[in-house]
Amino acid sequence: MGKTSKDKRDIYYRRAKEEGWRARSAFKLLQIDQEFSIFNGVTKAVDLCAAPGSWSQVLSRRLNENYENLKQKSEKAPKIIAVDLQAMAPIEGVVQIQGDITNIKTAEQIIAHFGNEHADLVVCDGAPDVTGLHDMDIFIQSQLLLAALKITTQILKPKGTFIAKIFRAKDASLLYSQLKIFFGSVSCAKPRSSRNSSFEAFVVCKDFQMPEGFNPATLDLSTDINKLVGIDRYIAPFVICGDLTQPDSDTTYPLDFEGKEFRYCQPTQSPINPPYQEAMHMMSQVNIGKFPESTSVTLTGKNMSLAEFKATKAKKQDSNDSQK
Ligand SMILES: C[S@@+](CC[C@H](N)C(=O)[O-])C[C@H]1O[C@@H](n2cnc3c(N)ncnc32)[C@H](O)[C@@H]1O
């Protein structure tokens, strides 16, 4: 695979490296902000499922800009907490918790870091490892969103904002209705940097209010959406974010683009301890060149030919570099 092939195919991947973002996802949050002004007045923010950290970079940059503008008025310095199962390279001004967002202890750790105060903004770009089984992937993504919502009800201030990745599929209408229990407004946002070909979108939920006596632990996906009628059934408005001058994520652009000469950039931050590291280590230990391509390889219980193993490794490396 050529060194610049991904740069040709994905303009946001290329731009992320040029502008120092750890992943192209940074543009999704920036484009959501263009439409919904999500950083106004925010001094405490939580990034759930944060690794490798491009959303935390955006939070750090934008909240510190706000702080610089207000500094004369003795405002408190911004506080940002990033949570992920995976380790993440440090980002200045961001406190990291390596933990699981489905665990209530994580909420307690976050509140402790904020000195028992609550956050103004919670974002979640969480995605489980894709299994390839479509229905299963959608179900797991919905469960992750519900876990993010449950933790958010513990850590968000009244009137606060919650943003989370959602797959526009079967459970989406139920999720919008469940989110509307807690928020004054719920929209479904599709940033221009998120591929049209992808199910991915983001719920932008504003004006948090915990309903009296409601137990968020009772939220699940077992409710039949068809039984939700009238005020209980909510259809979220669909909003495209990012203006039309911004590139289309499904288009292949030339390397020399908009009058700028292309210069190859390395990814901003290599991942720490990535899941494919074991395979990379094995590859470096063995001179695989001497084996025929038909050689059978067994990696954590999965059988494949050497050719498939090499292709898998190249694909994983490539997708990790792009971070979607
Ligand atoms: C698409 S990446 C996030 C990219 C990130 N927003 C950025 O801009 O760099 C999804 C992340 O969700 C994390 N994740 C999945 N399930 C999780 C869980 N239960 N608790 C914490 N993190 C989780 C994964 O480890 C992965 O790093």
The ligand as an ORCA input file, in Angstrom:
! r2SCAN-3c Opt
* xyz 0 1
  C     -13.579      6.106     17.789
  S     -12.568      5.949     19.200
  C     -12.674      7.544     19.879
  C     -11.893      8.580     19.100
  C     -11.715      9.862     19.875
  N     -12.962     10.585     20.003
  C     -10.735     10.787     19.210
  O     -11.139     11.806     18.679
  O      -9.539     10.494     19.236
  C     -13.573      4.966     20.252
  C     -12.979      4.701     21.618
  O     -13.998      4.130     22.454
  C     -13.322      3.415     23.466
  N     -14.276      2.587     24.229
  C     -15.106      1.612     23.756
  N     -15.821      1.074     24.771
  C     -15.455      1.726     25.909
  C     -15.848      1.636     27.286
  N     -16.766      0.742     27.683
  N     -15.268      2.463     28.198
  C     -14.317      3.352     27.798
  N     -13.901      3.488     26.510
  C     -14.462      2.692     25.573
  C     -12.304      2.613     22.676
  O     -11.260      2.161     23.509
  C     -11.850      3.661     21.638
  O     -10.652      4.278     22.033
*
